[in-house]
């Protein structure tokens, strides 16, 4: 069973099959989601010190922060899932 990796920027990847949602971090509910994940030790910060531009929600209930725009990651995800 081969796992497809989704590039989330700056050398970081996540397993594409485990991604539930890719969202923008600008709304208050997303900021709350990020803060709750940090408190519960479920937050993975893959921004490498840059500004958070997208939040990736995983099926394991982990939250991954990325410095790449949510639209860009969504496009990458779409191209991965289109392949047979």
mmCIF file of the N, C-alpha and C atoms, coordinates in Angstrom:
data_MODEL
# 
_entry.id   MODEL 
# 
loop_
_atom_site.group_PDB 
_atom_site.id 
_atom_site.type_symbol 
_atom_site.label_atom_id 
_atom_site.label_alt_id 
_atom_site.label_comp_id 
_atom_site.label_asym_id 
_atom_site.label_entity_id 
_atom_site.label_seq_id 
_atom_site.pdbx_PDB_ins_code 
_atom_site.Cartn_x 
_atom_site.Cartn_y 
_atom_site.Cartn_z 
_atom_site.occupancy 
_atom_site.B_iso_or_equiv 
_atom_site.pdbx_formal_charge 
_atom_site.auth_seq_id 
_atom_site.auth_comp_id 
_atom_site.auth_asym_id 
_atom_site.auth_atom_id 
_atom_site.pdbx_PDB_model_num 
ATOM 1   N N  . UNK A 1 1  ? 0.843   -1.174 0.000   1.00 0.00 ? 1  UNK A N  1 
ATOM 2   C CA . UNK A 1 1  ? 0.000   0.000  0.000   1.00 0.00 ? 1  UNK A CA 1 
ATOM 3   C C  . UNK A 1 1  ? 0.894   1.246  0.000   1.00 0.00 ? 1  UNK A C  1 
ATOM 4   N N  . UNK A 1 2  ? 0.811   2.009  -1.051  1.00 0.00 ? 2  UNK A N  1 
ATOM 5   C CA . UNK A 1 2  ? 1.641   3.193  -1.191  1.00 0.00 ? 2  UNK A CA 1 
ATOM 6   C C  . UNK A 1 2  ? 0.881   4.427  -0.713  1.00 0.00 ? 2  UNK A C  1 
ATOM 7   N N  . UNK A 1 3  ? 1.557   5.242  0.087   1.00 0.00 ? 3  UNK A N  1 
ATOM 8   C CA . UNK A 1 3  ? 0.943   6.460  0.591   1.00 0.00 ? 3  UNK A CA 1 
ATOM 9   C C  . UNK A 1 3  ? 1.403   7.645  -0.244  1.00 0.00 ? 3  UNK A C  1 
ATOM 10  N N  . UNK A 1 4  ? 0.449   8.466  -0.663  1.00 0.00 ? 4  UNK A N  1 
ATOM 11  C CA . UNK A 1 4  ? 0.759   9.656  -1.433  1.00 0.00 ? 4  UNK A CA 1 
ATOM 12  C C  . UNK A 1 4  ? 0.982   10.810 -0.478  1.00 0.00 ? 4  UNK A C  1 
ATOM 13  N N  . UNK A 1 5  ? 2.105   11.502 -0.660  1.00 0.00 ? 5  UNK A N  1 
ATOM 14  C CA . UNK A 1 5  ? 2.429   12.629 0.209   1.00 0.00 ? 5  UNK A CA 1 
ATOM 15  C C  . UNK A 1 5  ? 2.046   13.935 -0.461  1.00 0.00 ? 5  UNK A C  1 
ATOM 16  N N  . UNK A 1 6  ? 1.459   14.831 0.317   1.00 0.00 ? 6  UNK A N  1 
ATOM 17  C CA . UNK A 1 6  ? 1.052   16.153 -0.145  1.00 0.00 ? 6  UNK A CA 1 
ATOM 18  C C  . UNK A 1 6  ? 2.065   17.168 0.361   1.00 0.00 ? 6  UNK A C  1 
ATOM 19  N N  . UNK A 1 7  ? 2.695   17.901 -0.553  1.00 0.00 ? 7  UNK A N  1 
ATOM 20  C CA . UNK A 1 7  ? 3.674   18.917 -0.201  1.00 0.00 ? 7  UNK A CA 1 
ATOM 21  C C  . UNK A 1 7  ? 2.950   20.128 0.394   1.00 0.00 ? 7  UNK A C  1 
ATOM 22  N N  . UNK A 1 8  ? 3.290   20.457 1.637   1.00 0.00 ? 8  UNK A N  1 
ATOM 23  C CA . UNK A 1 8  ? 2.656   21.617 2.286   1.00 0.00 ? 8  UNK A CA 1 
ATOM 24  C C  . UNK A 1 8  ? 3.654   22.761 2.452   1.00 0.00 ? 8  UNK A C  1 
ATOM 25  N N  . UNK A 1 9  ? 4.778   22.671 1.766   1.00 0.00 ? 9  UNK A N  1 
ATOM 26  C CA . UNK A 1 9  ? 5.719   23.776 1.720   1.00 0.00 ? 9  UNK A CA 1 
ATOM 27  C C  . UNK A 1 9  ? 6.969   23.583 2.554   1.00 0.00 ? 9  UNK A C  1 
ATOM 28  N N  . UNK A 1 10 ? 8.070   24.111 2.036   1.00 0.00 ? 10 UNK A N  1 
ATOM 29  C CA . UNK A 1 10 ? 9.360   24.158 2.736   1.00 0.00 ? 10 UNK A CA 1 
ATOM 30  C C  . UNK A 1 10 ? 9.834   22.790 3.205   1.00 0.00 ? 10 UNK A C  1 
ATOM 31  N N  . UNK A 1 11 ? 9.645   21.794 2.356   1.00 0.00 ? 11 UNK A N  1 
ATOM 32  C CA . UNK A 1 11 ? 10.129  20.450 2.646   1.00 0.00 ? 11 UNK A CA 1 
ATOM 33  C C  . UNK A 1 11 ? 9.214   19.621 3.523   1.00 0.00 ? 11 UNK A C  1 
ATOM 34  N N  . UNK A 1 12 ? 8.069   20.133 3.895   1.00 0.00 ? 12 UNK A N  1 
ATOM 35  C CA . UNK A 1 12 ? 7.137   19.398 4.750   1.00 0.00 ? 12 UNK A CA 1 
ATOM 36  C C  . UNK A 1 12 ? 6.052   18.735 3.913   1.00 0.00 ? 12 UNK A C  1 
ATOM 37  N N  . UNK A 1 13 ? 5.648   17.543 4.330   1.00 0.00 ? 13 UNK A N  1 
ATOM 38  C CA . UNK A 1 13 ? 4.592   16.817 3.634   1.00 0.00 ? 13 UNK A CA 1 
ATOM 39  C C  . UNK A 1 13 ? 3.655   16.176 4.654   1.00 0.00 ? 13 UNK A C  1 
ATOM 40  N N  . UNK A 1 14 ? 2.430   15.887 4.211   1.00 0.00 ? 14 UNK A N  1 
ATOM 41  C CA . UNK A 1 14 ? 1.472   15.115 4.999   1.00 0.00 ? 14 UNK A CA 1 
ATOM 42  C C  . UNK A 1 14 ? 0.925   14.008 4.101   1.00 0.00 ? 14 UNK A C  1 
ATOM 43  N N  . UNK A 1 15 ? 0.395   12.961 4.700   1.00 0.00 ? 15 UNK A N  1 
ATOM 44  C CA . UNK A 1 15 ? -0.199  11.866 3.930   1.00 0.00 ? 15 UNK A CA 1 
ATOM 45  C C  . UNK A 1 15 ? -1.542  12.362 3.385   1.00 0.00 ? 15 UNK A C  1 
ATOM 46  N N  . UNK A 1 16 ? -1.660  12.387 2.060   1.00 0.00 ? 16 UNK A N  1 
ATOM 47  C CA . UNK A 1 16 ? -2.830  12.976 1.393   1.00 0.00 ? 16 UNK A CA 1 
ATOM 48  C C  . UNK A 1 16 ? -4.139  12.286 1.780   1.00 0.00 ? 16 UNK A C  1 
ATOM 49  N N  . UNK A 1 17 ? -4.107  10.966 1.965   1.00 0.00 ? 17 UNK A N  1 
ATOM 50  C CA . UNK A 1 17 ? -5.329  10.223 2.290   1.00 0.00 ? 17 UNK A CA 1 
ATOM 51  C C  . UNK A 1 17 ? -5.884  10.567 3.669   1.00 0.00 ? 17 UNK A C  1 
ATOM 52  N N  . UNK A 1 18 ? -5.073  11.170 4.516   1.00 0.00 ? 18 UNK A N  1 
ATOM 53  C CA . UNK A 1 18 ? -5.497  11.471 5.883   1.00 0.00 ? 18 UNK A CA 1 
ATOM 54  C C  . UNK A 1 18 ? -5.989  12.902 6.042   1.00 0.00 ? 18 UNK A C  1 
ATOM 55  N N  . UNK A 1 19 ? -5.933  13.704 4.965   1.00 0.00 ? 19 UNK A N  1 
ATOM 56  C CA . UNK A 1 19 ? -6.377  15.094 5.025   1.00 0.00 ? 19 UNK A CA 1 
ATOM 57  C C  . UNK A 1 19 ? -7.902  15.146 4.992   1.00 0.00 ? 19 UNK A C  1 
ATOM 58  N N  . UNK A 1 20 ? -8.485  15.858 5.948   1.00 0.00 ? 20 UNK A N  1 
ATOM 59  C CA . UNK A 1 20 ? -9.933  16.034 6.003   1.00 0.00 ? 20 UNK A CA 1 
ATOM 60  C C  . UNK A 1 20 ? -10.316 17.360 5.362   1.00 0.00 ? 20 UNK A C  1 
ATOM 61  N N  . UNK A 1 21 ? -9.561  18.428 5.696   1.00 0.00 ? 21 UNK A N  1 
ATOM 62  C CA . UNK A 1 21 ? -9.892  19.763 5.187   1.00 0.00 ? 21 UNK A CA 1 
ATOM 63  C C  . UNK A 1 21 ? -8.651  20.633 5.125   1.00 0.00 ? 21 UNK A C  1 
ATOM 64  N N  . UNK A 1 22 ? -8.681  21.578 4.187   1.00 0.00 ? 22 UNK A N  1 
ATOM 65  C CA . UNK A 1 22 ? -7.640  22.589 4.047   1.00 0.00 ? 22 UNK A CA 1 
ATOM 66  C C  . UNK A 1 22 ? -8.360  23.928 4.101   1.00 0.00 ? 22 UNK A C  1 
ATOM 67  N N  . UNK A 1 23 ? -8.086  24.716 5.141   1.00 0.00 ? 23 UNK A N  1 
ATOM 68  C CA . UNK A 1 23 ? -8.854  25.939 5.362   1.00 0.00 ? 23 UNK A CA 1 
ATOM 69  C C  . UNK A 1 23 ? -7.937  27.136 5.591   1.00 0.00 ? 23 UNK A C  1 
ATOM 70  N N  . UNK A 1 24 ? -8.503  28.316 5.408   1.00 0.00 ? 24 UNK A N  1 
ATOM 71  C CA . UNK A 1 24 ? -7.805  29.565 5.677   1.00 0.00 ? 24 UNK A CA 1 
ATOM 72  C C  . UNK A 1 24 ? -7.856  29.854 7.177   1.00 0.00 ? 24 UNK A C  1 
ATOM 73  N N  . UNK A 1 25 ? -6.788  30.393 7.752   1.00 0.00 ? 25 UNK A N  1 
ATOM 74  C CA . UNK A 1 25 ? -6.741  30.593 9.207   1.00 0.00 ? 25 UNK A CA 1 
ATOM 75  C C  . UNK A 1 25 ? -7.330  31.918 9.691   1.00 0.00 ? 25 UNK A C  1 
ATOM 76  N N  . UNK A 1 26 ? -7.968  32.685 8.820   1.00 0.00 ? 26 UNK A N  1 
ATOM 77  C CA . UNK A 1 26 ? -8.350  34.056 9.156   1.00 0.00 ? 26 UNK A CA 1 
ATOM 78  C C  . UNK A 1 26 ? -9.587  34.196 10.022  1.00 0.00 ? 26 UNK A C  1 
ATOM 79  N N  . UNK A 1 27 ? -10.469 33.214 10.050  1.00 0.00 ? 27 UNK A N  1 
ATOM 80  C CA . UNK A 1 27 ? -11.722 33.363 10.798  1.00 0.00 ? 27 UNK A CA 1 
ATOM 81  C C  . UNK A 1 27 ? -11.515 33.037 12.286  1.00 0.00 ? 27 UNK A C  1 
ATOM 82  N N  . UNK A 1 28 ? -12.378 33.572 13.098  1.00 0.00 ? 28 UNK A N  1 
ATOM 83  C CA . UNK A 1 28 ? -12.305 33.333 14.545  1.00 0.00 ? 28 UNK A CA 1 
ATOM 84  C C  . UNK A 1 28 ? -12.436 31.847 14.902  1.00 0.00 ? 28 UNK A C  1 
ATOM 85  N N  . UNK A 1 29 ? -13.346 31.081 14.264  1.00 0.00 ? 29 UNK A N  1 
ATOM 86  C CA . UNK A 1 29 ? -13.418 29.646 14.594  1.00 0.00 ? 29 UNK A CA 1 
ATOM 87  C C  . UNK A 1 29 ? -12.120 28.887 14.279  1.00 0.00 ? 29 UNK A C  1 
ATOM 88  N N  . UNK A 1 30 ? -11.442 29.281 13.212  1.00 0.00 ? 30 UNK A N  1 
ATOM 89  C CA . UNK A 1 30 ? -10.185 28.598 12.875  1.00 0.00 ? 30 UNK A CA 1 
ATOM 90  C C  . UNK A 1 30 ? -9.082  28.960 13.869  1.00 0.00 ? 30 UNK A C  1 
ATOM 91  N N  . UNK A 1 31 ? -9.075  30.204 14.335  1.00 0.00 ? 31 UNK A N  1 
ATOM 92  C CA . UNK A 1 31 ? -8.103  30.600 15.363  1.00 0.00 ? 31 UNK A CA 1 
ATOM 93  C C  . UNK A 1 31 ? -8.367  29.842 16.658  1.00 0.00 ? 31 UNK A C  1 
ATOM 94  N N  . UNK A 1 32 ? -9.644  29.657 16.996  1.00 0.00 ? 32 UNK A N  1 
ATOM 95  C CA . UNK A 1 32 ? -10.020 28.901 18.190  1.00 0.00 ? 32 UNK A CA 1 
ATOM 96  C C  . UNK A 1 32 ? -9.597  27.439 18.045  1.00 0.00 ? 32 UNK A C  1 
ATOM 97  N N  . UNK A 1 33 ? -9.818  26.871 16.860  1.00 0.00 ? 33 UNK A N  1 
ATOM 98  C CA . UNK A 1 33 ? -9.419  25.490 16.567  1.00 0.00 ? 33 UNK A CA 1 
ATOM 99  C C  . UNK A 1 33 ? -7.913  25.314 16.767  1.00 0.00 ? 33 UNK A C  1 
ATOM 100 N N  . UNK A 1 34 ? -7.141  26.265 16.252  1.00 0.00 ? 34 UNK A N  1 
ATOM 101 C CA . UNK A 1 34 ? -5.682  26.234 16.383  1.00 0.00 ? 34 UNK A CA 1 
ATOM 102 C C  . UNK A 1 34 ? -5.266  26.326 17.852  1.00 0.00 ? 34 UNK A C  1 
ATOM 103 N N  . UNK A 1 35 ? -5.874  27.228 18.606  1.00 0.00 ? 35 UNK A N  1 
ATOM 104 C CA . UNK A 1 35 ? -5.525  27.399 20.020  1.00 0.00 ? 35 UNK A CA 1 
ATOM 105 C C  . UNK A 1 35 ? -5.876  26.158 20.841  1.00 0.00 ? 35 UNK A C  1 
ATOM 106 N N  . UNK A 1 36 ? -7.029  25.564 20.556  1.00 0.00 ? 36 UNK A N  1 
ATOM 107 C CA . UNK A 1 36 ? -7.424  24.342 21.267  1.00 0.00 ? 36 UNK A CA 1 
ATOM 108 C C  . UNK A 1 36 ? -6.459  23.198 20.956  1.00 0.00 ? 36 UNK A C  1 
ATOM 109 N N  . UNK A 1 37 ? -6.062  23.084 19.697  1.00 0.00 ? 37 UNK A N  1 
ATOM 110 C CA . UNK A 1 37 ? -5.125  22.024 19.308  1.00 0.00 ? 37 UNK A CA 1 
ATOM 111 C C  . UNK A 1 37 ? -3.776  22.222 19.997  1.00 0.00 ? 37 UNK A C  1 
ATOM 112 N N  . UNK A 1 38 ? -3.347  23.470 20.122  1.00 0.00 ? 38 UNK A N  1 
ATOM 113 C CA . UNK A 1 38 ? -2.067  23.759 20.795  1.00 0.00 ? 38 UNK A CA 1 
ATOM 114 C C  . UNK A 1 38 ? -2.141  23.333 22.266  1.00 0.00 ? 38 UNK A C  1 
ATOM 115 N N  . UNK A 1 39 ? -3.249  23.662 22.924  1.00 0.00 ? 39 UNK A N  1 
ATOM 116 C CA . UNK A 1 39 ? -3.412  23.305 24.337  1.00 0.00 ? 39 UNK A CA 1 
ATOM 117 C C  . UNK A 1 39 ? -3.437  21.796 24.536  1.00 0.00 ? 39 UNK A C  1 
ATOM 118 N N  . UNK A 1 40 ? -4.032  21.072 23.580  1.00 0.00 ? 40 UNK A N  1 
ATOM 119 C CA . UNK A 1 40 ? -4.180  19.618 23.691  1.00 0.00 ? 40 UNK A CA 1 
ATOM 120 C C  . UNK A 1 40 ? -3.035  18.859 23.030  1.00 0.00 ? 40 UNK A C  1 
ATOM 121 N N  . UNK A 1 41 ? -1.974  19.571 22.636  1.00 0.00 ? 41 UNK A N  1 
ATOM 122 C CA . UNK A 1 41 ? -0.770  18.962 22.033  1.00 0.00 ? 41 UNK A CA 1 
ATOM 123 C C  . UNK A 1 41 ? -1.083  18.197 20.740  1.00 0.00 ? 41 UNK A C  1 
ATOM 124 N N  . UNK A 1 42 ? -2.045  18.730 19.947  1.00 0.00 ? 42 UNK A N  1 
ATOM 125 C CA . UNK A 1 42 ? -2.396  18.132 18.662  1.00 0.00 ? 42 UNK A CA 1 
ATOM 126 C C  . UNK A 1 42 ? -1.966  19.014 17.503  1.00 0.00 ? 42 UNK A C  1 
ATOM 127 N N  . UNK A 1 43 ? -1.207  20.090 17.787  1.00 0.00 ? 43 UNK A N  1 
ATOM 128 C CA . UNK A 1 43 ? -0.830  21.059 16.765  1.00 0.00 ? 43 UNK A CA 1 
ATOM 129 C C  . UNK A 1 43 ? 0.545   20.726 16.206  1.00 0.00 ? 43 UNK A C  1 
ATOM 130 N N  . UNK A 1 44 ? 0.640   20.706 14.860  1.00 0.00 ? 44 UNK A N  1 
ATOM 131 C CA . UNK A 1 44 ? 1.916   20.518 14.180  1.00 0.00 ? 44 UNK A CA 1 
ATOM 132 C C  . UNK A 1 44 ? 2.191   21.804 13.406  1.00 0.00 ? 44 UNK A C  1 
ATOM 133 N N  . UNK A 1 45 ? 3.243   22.517 13.796  1.00 0.00 ? 45 UNK A N  1 
ATOM 134 C CA . UNK A 1 45 ? 3.576   23.786 13.158  1.00 0.00 ? 45 UNK A CA 1 
ATOM 135 C C  . UNK A 1 45 ? 4.627   23.537 12.078  1.00 0.00 ? 45 UNK A C  1 
ATOM 136 N N  . UNK A 1 46 ? 4.186   23.560 10.809  1.00 0.00 ? 46 UNK A N  1 
ATOM 137 C CA . UNK A 1 46 ? 5.089   23.338 9.671   1.00 0.00 ? 46 UNK A CA 1 
ATOM 138 C C  . UNK A 1 46 ? 5.331   24.638 8.903   1.00 0.00 ? 46 UNK A C  1 
ATOM 139 N N  . UNK A 1 47 ? 5.228   25.781 9.608   1.00 0.00 ? 47 UNK A N  1 
ATOM 140 C CA . UNK A 1 47 ? 5.404   27.076 8.949   1.00 0.00 ? 47 UNK A CA 1 
ATOM 141 C C  . UNK A 1 47 ? 6.868   27.478 8.841   1.00 0.00 ? 47 UNK A C  1 
ATOM 142 N N  . UNK A 1 48 ? 7.748   26.835 9.607   1.00 0.00 ? 48 UNK A N  1 
ATOM 143 C CA . UNK A 1 48 ? 9.174   27.166 9.623   1.00 0.00 ? 48 UNK A CA 1 
ATOM 144 C C  . UNK A 1 48 ? 9.392   28.637 9.943   1.00 0.00 ? 48 UNK A C  1 
ATOM 145 N N  . UNK A 1 49 ? 8.636   29.146 10.902  1.00 0.00 ? 49 UNK A N  1 
ATOM 146 C CA . UNK A 1 49 ? 8.801   30.517 11.358  1.00 0.00 ? 49 UNK A CA 1 
ATOM 147 C C  . UNK A 1 49 ? 8.112   31.571 10.519  1.00 0.00 ? 49 UNK A C  1 
ATOM 148 N N  . UNK A 1 50 ? 7.415   31.149 9.493   1.00 0.00 ? 50 UNK A N  1 
ATOM 149 C CA . UNK A 1 50 ? 6.701   32.106 8.630   1.00 0.00 ? 50 UNK A CA 1 
ATOM 150 C C  . UNK A 1 50 ? 5.267   32.269 9.110   1.00 0.00 ? 50 UNK A C  1 
ATOM 151 N N  . UNK A 1 51 ? 4.556   33.200 8.472   1.00 0.00 ? 51 UNK A N  1 
ATOM 152 C CA . UNK A 1 51 ? 3.164   33.460 8.833   1.00 0.00 ? 51 UNK A CA 1 
ATOM 153 C C  . UNK A 1 51 ? 2.278   32.279 8.420   1.00 0.00 ? 51 UNK A C  1 
ATOM 154 N N  . UNK A 1 52 ? 1.333   31.910 9.251   1.00 0.00 ? 52 UNK A N  1 
ATOM 155 C CA . UNK A 1 52 ? 0.403   30.822 8.932   1.00 0.00 ? 52 UNK A CA 1 
ATOM 156 C C  . UNK A 1 52 ? -0.577  31.285 7.868   1.00 0.00 ? 52 UNK A C  1 
ATOM 157 N N  . UNK A 1 53 ? -0.618  30.560 6.735   1.00 0.00 ? 53 UNK A N  1 
ATOM 158 C CA . UNK A 1 53 ? -1.524  30.916 5.649   1.00 0.00 ? 53 UNK A CA 1 
ATOM 159 C C  . UNK A 1 53 ? -2.574  29.852 5.382   1.00 0.00 ? 53 UNK A C  1 
ATOM 160 N N  . UNK A 1 54 ? -2.397  28.666 5.991   1.00 0.00 ? 54 UNK A N  1 
ATOM 161 C CA . UNK A 1 54 ? -3.423  27.628 5.858   1.00 0.00 ? 54 UNK A CA 1 
ATOM 162 C C  . UNK A 1 54 ? -3.376  26.689 7.054   1.00 0.00 ? 54 UNK A C  1 
ATOM 163 N N  . UNK A 1 55 ? -4.532  26.099 7.323   1.00 0.00 ? 55 UNK A N  1 
ATOM 164 C CA . UNK A 1 55 ? -4.663  25.104 8.383   1.00 0.00 ? 55 UNK A CA 1 
ATOM 165 C C  . UNK A 1 55 ? -5.151  23.822 7.727   1.00 0.00 ? 55 UNK A C  1 
ATOM 166 N N  . UNK A 1 56 ? -4.445  22.736 8.000   1.00 0.00 ? 56 UNK A N  1 
ATOM 167 C CA . UNK A 1 56 ? -4.806  21.437 7.438   1.00 0.00 ? 56 UNK A CA 1 
ATOM 168 C C  . UNK A 1 56 ? -5.317  20.572 8.583   1.00 0.00 ? 56 UNK A C  1 
ATOM 169 N N  . UNK A 1 57 ? -6.540  20.084 8.435   1.00 0.00 ? 57 UNK A N  1 
ATOM 170 C CA . UNK A 1 57 ? -7.155  19.249 9.462   1.00 0.00 ? 57 UNK A CA 1 
ATOM 171 C C  . UNK A 1 57 ? -7.011  17.796 9.023   1.00 0.00 ? 57 UNK A C  1 
ATOM 172 N N  . UNK A 1 58 ? -6.443  16.980 9.903   1.00 0.00 ? 58 UNK A N  1 
ATOM 173 C CA . UNK A 1 58 ? -6.178  15.581 9.596   1.00 0.00 ? 58 UNK A CA 1 
ATOM 174 C C  . UNK A 1 58 ? -7.237  14.683 10.237  1.00 0.00 ? 58 UNK A C  1 
ATOM 175 N N  . UNK A 1 59 ? -7.379  13.461 9.726   1.00 0.00 ? 59 UNK A N  1 
ATOM 176 C CA . UNK A 1 59 ? -8.376  12.534 10.273  1.00 0.00 ? 59 UNK A CA 1 
ATOM 177 C C  . UNK A 1 59 ? -8.016  12.046 11.681  1.00 0.00 ? 59 UNK A C  1 
ATOM 178 N N  . UNK A 1 60 ? -6.778  12.242 12.092  1.00 0.00 ? 60 UNK A N  1 
ATOM 179 C CA . UNK A 1 60 ? -6.338  11.870 13.438  1.00 0.00 ? 60 UNK A CA 1 
ATOM 180 C C  . UNK A 1 60 ? -6.648  12.962 14.459  1.00 0.00 ? 60 UNK A C  1 
ATOM 181 N N  . UNK A 1 61 ? -7.342  14.019 13.997  1.00 0.00 ? 61 UNK A N  1 
ATOM 182 C CA . UNK A 1 61 ? -7.712  15.175 14.807  1.00 0.00 ? 61 UNK A CA 1 
ATOM 183 C C  . UNK A 1 61 ? -6.521  16.097 15.065  1.00 0.00 ? 61 UNK A C  1 
ATOM 184 N N  . UNK A 1 62 ? -5.410  15.876 14.362  1.00 0.00 ? 62 UNK A N  1 
ATOM 185 C CA . UNK A 1 62 ? -4.275  16.785 14.442  1.00 0.00 ? 62 UNK A CA 1 
ATOM 186 C C  . UNK A 1 62 ? -4.522  17.975 13.522  1.00 0.00 ? 62 UNK A C  1 
ATOM 187 N N  . UNK A 1 63 ? -3.953  19.108 13.888  1.00 0.00 ? 63 UNK A N  1 
ATOM 188 C CA . UNK A 1 63 ? -4.043  20.329 13.108  1.00 0.00 ? 63 UNK A CA 1 
ATOM 189 C C  . UNK A 1 63 ? -2.641  20.670 12.643  1.00 0.00 ? 63 UNK A C  1 
ATOM 190 N N  . UNK A 1 64 ? -2.464  20.854 11.328  1.00 0.00 ? 64 UNK A N  1 
ATOM 191 C CA . UNK A 1 64 ? -1.153  21.176 10.760  1.00 0.00 ? 64 UNK A CA 1 
ATOM 192 C C  . UNK A 1 64 ? -1.209  22.593 10.206  1.00 0.00 ? 64 UNK A C  1 
ATOM 193 N N  . UNK A 1 65 ? -0.247  23.421 10.617  1.00 0.00 ? 65 UNK A N  1 
ATOM 194 C CA . UNK A 1 65 ? -0.161  24.789 10.113  1.00 0.00 ? 65 UNK A CA 1 
ATOM 195 C C  . UNK A 1 65 ? 0.854   24.838 8.983   1.00 0.00 ? 65 UNK A C  1 
ATOM 196 N N  . UNK A 1 66 ? 0.535   25.577 7.919   1.00 0.00 ? 66 UNK A N  1 
ATOM 197 C CA . UNK A 1 66 ? 1.437   25.723 6.784   1.00 0.00 ? 66 UNK A CA 1 
ATOM 198 C C  . UNK A 1 66 ? 1.546   27.189 6.391   1.00 0.00 ? 66 UNK A C  1 
ATOM 199 N N  . UNK A 1 67 ? 2.699   27.562 5.832   1.00 0.00 ? 67 UNK A N  1 
ATOM 200 C CA . UNK A 1 67 ? 2.924   28.930 5.370   1.00 0.00 ? 67 UNK A CA 1 
ATOM 201 C C  . UNK A 1 67 ? 2.533   29.102 3.907   1.00 0.00 ? 67 UNK A C  1 
ATOM 202 N N  . UNK A 1 68 ? 1.976   28.062 3.292   1.00 0.00 ? 68 UNK A N  1 
ATOM 203 C CA . UNK A 1 68 ? 1.518   28.122 1.905   1.00 0.00 ? 68 UNK A CA 1 
ATOM 204 C C  . UNK A 1 68 ? 0.021   28.425 1.898   1.00 0.00 ? 68 UNK A C  1 
ATOM 205 N N  . UNK A 1 69 ? -0.435  29.198 0.935   1.00 0.00 ? 69 UNK A N  1 
ATOM 206 C CA . UNK A 1 69 ? -1.859  29.548 0.828   1.00 0.00 ? 69 UNK A CA 1 
ATOM 207 C C  . UNK A 1 69 ? -2.722  28.292 0.733   1.00 0.00 ? 69 UNK A C  1 
ATOM 208 N N  . UNK A 1 70 ? -3.900  28.340 1.340   1.00 0.00 ? 70 UNK A N  1 
ATOM 209 C CA . UNK A 1 70 ? -4.826  27.198 1.318   1.00 0.00 ? 70 UNK A CA 1 
ATOM 210 C C  . UNK A 1 70 ? -5.207  26.826 -0.113  1.00 0.00 ? 70 UNK A C  1 
ATOM 211 N N  . UNK A 1 71 ? -5.380  27.832 -0.988  1.00 0.00 ? 71 UNK A N  1 
ATOM 212 C CA . UNK A 1 71 ? -5.751  27.559 -2.381  1.00 0.00 ? 71 UNK A CA 1 
ATOM 213 C C  . UNK A 1 71 ? -4.649  26.774 -3.098  1.00 0.00 ? 71 UNK A C  1 
ATOM 214 N N  . UNK A 1 72 ? -3.404  27.113 -2.829  1.00 0.00 ? 72 UNK A N  1 
ATOM 215 C CA . UNK A 1 72 ? -2.272  26.415 -3.458  1.00 0.00 ? 72 UNK A CA 1 
ATOM 216 C C  . UNK A 1 72 ? -2.224  24.964 -3.011  1.00 0.00 ? 72 UNK A C  1 
ATOM 217 N N  . UNK A 1 73 ? -2.379  24.729 -1.724  1.00 0.00 ? 73 UNK A N  1 
ATOM 218 C CA . UNK A 1 73 ? -2.356  23.352 -1.211  1.00 0.00 ? 73 UNK A CA 1 
ATOM 219 C C  . UNK A 1 73 ? -3.548  22.576 -1.746  1.00 0.00 ? 73 UNK A C  1 
ATOM 220 N N  . UNK A 1 74 ? -4.708  23.225 -1.852  1.00 0.00 ? 74 UNK A N  1 
ATOM 221 C CA . UNK A 1 74 ? -5.891  22.566 -2.412  1.00 0.00 ? 74 UNK A CA 1 
ATOM 222 C C  . UNK A 1 74 ? -5.660  22.151 -3.859  1.00 0.00 ? 74 UNK A C  1 
ATOM 223 N N  . UNK A 1 75 ? -5.005  22.997 -4.634  1.00 0.00 ? 75 UNK A N  1 
ATOM 224 C CA . UNK A 1 75 ? -4.691  22.650 -6.032  1.00 0.00 ? 75 UNK A CA 1 
ATOM 225 C C  . UNK A 1 75 ? -3.749  21.459 -6.083  1.00 0.00 ? 75 UNK A C  1 
ATOM 226 N N  . UNK A 1 76 ? -2.734  21.448 -5.233  1.00 0.00 ? 76 UNK A N  1 
ATOM 227 C CA . UNK A 1 76 ? -1.800  20.317 -5.182  1.00 0.00 ? 76 UNK A CA 1 
ATOM 228 C C  . UNK A 1 76 ? -2.546  19.044 -4.801  1.00 0.00 ? 76 UNK A C  1 
ATOM 229 N N  . UNK A 1 77 ? -3.455  19.152 -3.843  1.00 0.00 ? 77 UNK A N  1 
ATOM 230 C CA . UNK A 1 77 ? -4.244  18.005 -3.401  1.00 0.00 ? 77 UNK A CA 1 
ATOM 231 C C  . UNK A 1 77 ? -5.108  17.470 -4.536  1.00 0.00 ? 77 UNK A C  1 
ATOM 232 N N  . UNK A 1 78 ? -5.728  18.390 -5.295  1.00 0.00 ? 78 UNK A N  1 
ATOM 233 C CA . UNK A 1 78 ? -6.570  17.989 -6.419  1.00 0.00 ? 78 UNK A CA 1 
ATOM 234 C C  . UNK A 1 78 ? -5.784  17.230 -7.468  1.00 0.00 ? 78 UNK A C  1 
ATOM 235 N N  . UNK A 1 79 ? -4.583  17.709 -7.796  1.00 0.00 ? 79 UNK A N  1 
ATOM 236 C CA . UNK A 1 79 ? -3.780  17.027 -8.807  1.00 0.00 ? 79 UNK A CA 1 
ATOM 237 C C  . UNK A 1 79 ? -3.332  15.646 -8.326  1.00 0.00 ? 79 UNK A C  1 
ATOM 238 N N  . UNK A 1 80 ? -3.121  15.492 -7.030  1.00 0.00 ? 80 UNK A N  1 
ATOM 239 C CA . UNK A 1 80 ? -2.734  14.180 -6.486  1.00 0.00 ? 80 UNK A CA 1 
ATOM 240 C C  . UNK A 1 80 ? -3.885  13.193 -6.566  1.00 0.00 ? 80 UNK A C  1 
ATOM 241 N N  . UNK A 1 81 ? -5.098  13.665 -6.246  1.00 0.00 ? 81 UNK A N  1 
ATOM 242 C CA . UNK A 1 81 ? -6.233  12.748 -6.190  1.00 0.00 ? 81 UNK A CA 1 
ATOM 243 C C  . UNK A 1 81 ? -6.822  12.459 -7.573  1.00 0.00 ? 81 UNK A C  1 
ATOM 244 N N  . UNK A 1 82 ? -6.480  13.249 -8.582  1.00 0.00 ? 82 UNK A N  1 
ATOM 245 C CA . UNK A 1 82 ? -6.974  12.986 -9.948  1.00 0.00 ? 82 UNK A CA 1 
ATOM 246 C C  . UNK A 1 82 ? -6.256  11.813 -10.601 1.00 0.00 ? 82 UNK A C  1 
ATOM 247 N N  . UNK A 1 83 ? -5.001  11.574 -10.190 1.00 0.00 ? 83 UNK A N  1 
ATOM 248 C CA . UNK A 1 83 ? -4.221  10.508 -10.819 1.00 0.00 ? 83 UNK A CA 1 
ATOM 249 C C  . UNK A 1 83 ? -4.804  9.147  -10.483 1.00 0.00 ? 83 UNK A C  1 
ATOM 250 N N  . UNK A 1 84 ? -4.799  8.218  -11.466 1.00 0.00 ? 84 UNK A N  1 
ATOM 251 C CA . UNK A 1 84 ? -5.372  6.890  -11.233 1.00 0.00 ? 84 UNK A CA 1 
ATOM 252 C C  . UNK A 1 84 ? -4.573  6.058  -10.257 1.00 0.00 ? 84 UNK A C  1 
# 
